[in-house]
Amino acid sequence: REAYNNLGITYAAAGKPVRAIFFFKKAIQLKRDYIDAYCNLGYAYKIIGSLDRSIEVSKAAIQMNPASYKAYCNLGYVYLEKGDEDKAIRFFKNAISIRKEYYEPHYSLGNLYIKKNNYPEALYEYREALKYGLDNADIYSKLGFAYIKNKRFKDAEAAFRHSLSLNNIQLEPHTNLGNLYSMFGYFDLAIEEYSQALEIEPGNKGIISNIEKVKREKARSGIKN
């Protein structure tokens, strides 16, 4: 059964979820309470868009083992995809209550709280995701945005700078730094960040408009440089 489950994982990682489903089912046939295979099967169903089947399989895993972290995560992802944000939040919180030290549900909750304009909770969850091992440019960019919304501007600047140190070819950190510098009258710094964003996405009308707006504000301010 482990061999079938491992084959399923291999096919899922290779972008072949339908083949993966076949092997997860084979593993479950050999062991009806094979929780890991149920969780993997639920995730594979999500990948192919069979959301109701994913819910069914994930809930079956929870019935067999109420401490099934993976199953709760699966349900969080599925309900997020179905547009039911409140249920997604509930299931991600369930996952965290079982294994707080995994970053995935914290990161997902951070994104959900941003969508719901709950910026203090978003900031908390992003910081938890960092604490438990998520360390990439994207999380620092989103952390910076959450800091802005919580009026922690120096922390926001530091987060955006760190994000760009990990990956300089990103639109959002440059744009958000431009917004931040513009807000405090650092017009040349703002123009520099917007210009770098424009190099990444040439012709972006929003960025071009921001540059023109900052130039007008600088001219009105009388600042020479």
Disulfide bonds with the S-S distance in Angstrom:
none
